[in-house]
Amino acid sequence: MSAVRTVAKAKPFLAVAAVILGLAATAGPLTAAGFSRDVSGPPDVLSSRIGQATVTDTVLYADDSPDVFARARAARDALGFPAGAARSGRHVKDGLRNAEYDEVADLDSAGRPISLTQFDGRGRLVTAVRFDLPPGLSAKVTSDQASKAAEAVLGRSGLTPAGKADAEPNPVAGGWDVHWPRTEGGFLVRGDETTVHVWQDGRIHSVARVEHQLSSLPSRRLGQADAQDVVRHQFDAWFAGRGSGYAVANMNLEWVEPNAAFDPSKIGATPASYRLAWVANVMPSGAAAEVLRQITLYVDAGDGTVIGGDVVE
């Protein structure tokens, strides 16, 4: 997978903006062992409008939504957050993130929030954070102690992330960030994880769970060799006649979110369920390397289509 391919030398490579906006209008059909998809001209990302997504919220009252407030109180106490003099609630529909959740804030006597919890439609904790100041630098827990504290508090909050925690020091806020990456079916879900920030005295500062809806596993899974063919055909079309080459650094199966990186028709579309895909990280060489360090391509593991990706300048 590390072999370097160089395509015909000619005029200088396109400017970086053109690369980001679709690389080349001459991109031809994508094919891989019977799978095909036409790739049209470059998406005009810079001039396209994001869809008319909005964020709306509705006030929640304890008398009308006792289960929401009871759930918030239980989570607050499990996390060791301070109780407020009053509480407020709201139901949020976030069209920008395609998310919907209930939120309860504990307030001090002046009506300022001192902690906040959010729950998804299934009543599971999504976010929790306290807003008081962190402790001084005198008390310091170890990474192992922070991981155990985070795991214990997640258990009390009804969350049981799988796998071993990874604790990293937080150079800005102090303490530790304890992470559990999400996997489904043995494959990493790109960007999804549960994170707990533990203050240096062992108290919990925040909890954040990122979890997206997944599509079904494909009934027929594209092999790595066929996925490599899709990548090669795409890059041969993009780089042809531009004095540039490329090398496929690595390819892994992951759950990814389809995006509009190389398809203008998807700009502004409602976020789709994550799909299992071959994630190819490709390193340009020659003229292309002057403007780009890496191009990532998502190749659907079911039908072999390119469903998005990313670029690193």
N, C-alpha and C positions, 0 to 999 in steps of 0.2 A: 504493500500500500504506500510505500515511500518513493516509488519510481517517479522521476520527473519527466513530464511531457512538455515539449516546446513546440509551439505552433508557428507557422510561417512568419518570417520577419517582414515588416512593412512600416507603415506610418506610425508615429508615436501613439501610445495607448490613450484612450479617452481620459478626459479630466475626471477627477475623483467624483465630482457631482454626478456626472453621467454614469459612472460605475454604480453609485448608490441608487440611482434612479432606474436601474434596469440593465446596466452594463452595455448592451448593444441591441440596436433595433433589428439586427440581422439574426438573432437567435432562432435556430431552426427547431424542428420537432424533437421532442424527448422520446427516446425509445429504450426499452429494456425488456428483453425476453418476452415480446408480445404485448407489452404495455406501451401506450403512447399518449402524448398530450402535446398540443400546439402551444408554443410560447410566442406571444405577440410582441409588439413594440414596448419600449421602456415605460414603466409607470411614472407619471408625473407627480411624484410624491409631494414635492414642494408646493405645487399649486393646487393640490387636492384638499377638499374640506373634510374634516372629520364629521361623521354622521351627527345628526341632531340629538345626541344622547344627553339626557338630563339627570339631575339628582333631585329627588323629592323626598320629603320626610313628613311623617304624621306624628303628632304628639301622642304618647302613651301615658295613661294614668294607672296608678297602682290598683284602683278599684275595678277598672275595666280589664286590666291585663295582669292579674295577680301572679300567674305562672311565670311571666317574664321577670317581674321584680323579685320573686322568690328565687328564681334561677340566678339572677345577678347577685343577690345577697349571699347565696351559697358559694358562688365562685369567688366573690370578694373575700369572704371569710377563709376559704380554702387557700387563697393566695396570700393571706396575711395582710391585706390592704386595710388602711384605716377606714372606719365608718364615718359618714358625714352627718351633718345636722339635718339634711333633707336629700331627696333624690329626684331626678328627672329622667324621663324616658322618651324615646322616639323610635318609630319604624322607618327605616331608610330604604329607598329603591334607588340604587346607583346604576344608571344606564351607562356611565362611562366604563365601569368595571364589570357590568352585567352581574351585579351582586345585589342581594337583598338581605337585610339583617335588622335585628332588634338591638337597641343600645340603651344602657342605663348608666347614668353618671351619679356618683356621690358628690354632694355639694357641701361647702363649708357654710358658716353662718352668714357670709356675705353673698352666697349664691355662686361662688366660684368652684369649678370642679376640682376634686382632690383625687378622684380615681374614676375609671371608666371601663365598662365591659361591653362586648358585642357578641351576639349569638346568631348563627345561621338559622335557616328555616327548620332544621332538625333539632334545634335547641343546643347545638354544640358550640363551645367557646371558640370564637374566632380571634378576638383581640382583647387584651386586658392591659391596663397601664395605670400606674400611680404617678401623681404629679408633684409630690413633695420632694424635697431635696435629698440627694444621696448622702450616705454617711461620710465621715472623714476618712482619711487614708490609713488610720491606725490599724483597723481590723481588716484582715485579708484571708479569705478562704482559698483553698487550693482548687485546681481544676476538677479534681475528683469530688471534692466536697460540693462544688457548684453543680456538677452533673447530677449527683445524688439528690440535692435539694430540688433541682429542676424536675427530675423524674418523679419525685414524691409529690410535688405540687400538681403536676399534670395528672397523676393518678387520682388525686383528690378532686380534680376538676373534671373527671370523666374522659380524659384524653390518654390514649395509650399508644404513642408513636412506636413503630417497630424499629429494630436495629439498635446499634450502639451509638450513644451520643458523642458528638464532637464538640469539645469546649475550646473556645478561643478567647484570649484576653481582649477586652474592649479598650483601645488606647484613648478614646475620647471620654467615655462615660465612666471608665473604670470597671472593675469587676469582670464578669465572664459572659460571653454569648454562647449558649449551649444549643446546638443544632441537631435536628433529626431530619435528614433528607427523606422525602417520600418515595417509596418504590411500590409498584403494582405489577403483579405477574412476573416479578424478578427484574423489572426494568425501572430505571430512574425516571421520575416525573420531573421534567426540566423546570426548575424554578420553584417547585413546591417543597415546603418544609415546615416544620414546627420549630420555633426559636424562643428560648427563654433567656431574658437578660437577668443575671443574678448580680446584685450589688456585692461589693467586696466584703460586706459583713454577713453574707449568706441570705439576705432577704431578697424576695422576688420583686423586681422592678417592672417587668413587662412580659407578656406572652403574646406571640403572634403566630397564627396558623394560616398558611397559604395552601389552599387545596382546590384544584379545578376539576370540573367534570370531565370524565374520560369516555371516549368512544369504546365500542366493543373491540376486542382483539380481532384482527383480520382472520378469516377462515383459512386463507392461503397466504403464507408469509413469504415476501420477497427475499431471496437469498442475497448474501453480501456481494457476490460477484455481479449479479444483475443490478444491484444498487450502484455499484461502482461504474457500471456501463452507463447508467443514467447520468451520473456525475461527469464522467468523461465526455459524453456527447454534449452535455450542456456547456462545459467549459471550452471544449473545442469550438463550439459555435460562438461563444462570447469572445474568445481570444484570437480567433482566426484572423490573420493579417495584421496583428497589432503588436508584434515584436515581444510577446510575453509568453511565459510558460507557467506551469503550476505543478504542485505535488500534493497528493491527498495525504495529509498527515495522519489522520485516524478516522475511523468510522465506528459508531456504536449505535445500538438500538436504544431509543429513548422515547418517552411520551413527550410530545411537543405541541405547542399551540400553532395551528396554521396562521400565517400572516401574509401581509401584502408586499413583502420585500421585493418580490419579482413578478407580481401579478397585479396590475392596476385595477382589475375588476373587483378586487377584495378590499380596496381602500374604503374605510368608513363602515365596513360590514360589522354586524353583531359578532362579538367573539364566539368562535366555534369551540366545540368540545376538543380536548386534546386527542391526538392520534398517535399511534405507535409509528415511528419513522426511523429510518437510518439517518443519523446526524453525521454529515461529512464535513470535517474541518480541512479547508484547502488553503495552501500557502502559495500565493502568486510569486513569480520570479520575473526577471527582466523589467520591462517598462512598467508593468502593472504593480510591481513591488514598490515603486516610487510613491504610489498613492494609497496602496492598500497593504495591510499586514496579513489579513486573513479574511476569507469568505466562507461562511457556513451555509450549507445547503441541507434542507430537510426533504428526504425522499420517502414518501408514504410506504410503509412496510406491507401494505395490502395491494394497492394498484400501481405502485411505481411512479406516481406523479410527484412533481416537485410542489410542495405545499408551503414553502416559505424558507426563511433562513435569516442571516444577519451578515453584516460586514463590519470589519474593524479597520479604521484608518491608521 
